[in-house]
């Protein structure tokens, strides 16, 4: 297989050389060695002009464009870095504002809480004072009633007893004797209730 490929390549090379000699003999001057010096001359002139045009006109424009792009990229990087630093400062300022707002809200809440607690304490003291006054007044009224109650009860008992005796027996009894009996009984009852 390798021998076959080798022979085919040799055969193709031979055909190419035959065609080149045929082309030279049929009037293709670029393959004729006597024209090679003039071809090399014009090739040098052509590539020299091409080099001059490229190096003096085209490459400087490309270099200038590359420098402009490089400076724009550096400017953009510098602007981006500046904006990054500014945004970091803004974020720090924002965080400081948030922290200050939290502290202020906390202080405001604590102040209002103290005010409310103080107000509640004042109202509680006022309420306690009012309740104590009401309790003292009620106790004094109870004491007055307690002091006056036996007298009223005795008077009612005397009147009721006199009326009952009059209705039962039909005789008017002396109120002083009924009063002595009622006073004696009420005194015994009061001693029993009050523990005297």
Order of alpha helices (4+ residues) and beta strands (2+ residues): alpha-alpha-alpha-alpha
